[in-house]
Amino acid sequence: MLHQRNWHTSSYTSQDSCVEVADDDPDIVMVRDTKDQGRGVMSVTPVGWAVFVEYVKQL
């Protein structure tokens, strides 16, 4: 059975330039382009995603 992802966007992004994130699976975080959802999905580990988010916060 396929898991229905809970895609969401950040409240800090604009409608024309953002990504959607599905982080409701404890084993994987999925990221996709909001404007072109069928183009593909990037998958990362939750630890990798947390490291990325902390890095971006420092920019």
N, C-alpha and C positions, 0 to 999 in steps of 0.2 A: 504494500500500500504506500502511495506517495504521500509525503508530509506536505501539507499546505503551509507555505512560508508566510511569516508575518512581516511583510516589507514595510519599512518606514523611512522617512527622511528627517534630517536634522532641522530644528526650528531656526538654525543660524544660516541656512542656505536659501538662495533665491530659487524661484521656479525654473529659471532658464539655465541654471548651472549647478546641478546637484546630483548626488547619487542616492540610491536607496540601499538600505542595509536590512538583512534578515538575520537576526541574532538570537532567534528563539530555539535553536538547536544547541545543546551543550557541547557538541563535537565539532561544529563548523560555523563560520560566519560567512555569509554570502553578500557580495556587493555588485550592484548593476547600475547602469546609466538610467536616470529617470526618463530622459527623452527618447531613448532607444532601448527599451527593455528586452527586446528580442535579440539584440546584438551579442549578448553573452553575459556570463556571470563569472566573477572572480571569487574563488573560495580560499579562505585562510583559516588558520586555527584561532580559537578564542584568545590564546596568549599572544599570537602574532597581531591580532586586531587591537588588543589592549595596548601593546607596545606602540603601534602606529598611532593610535588616538592620543596617547600621552606625548608622543613626539610632535604631533601637529599642534597640540595645545601650547607648546613652547615657541612656536613660530610667531 
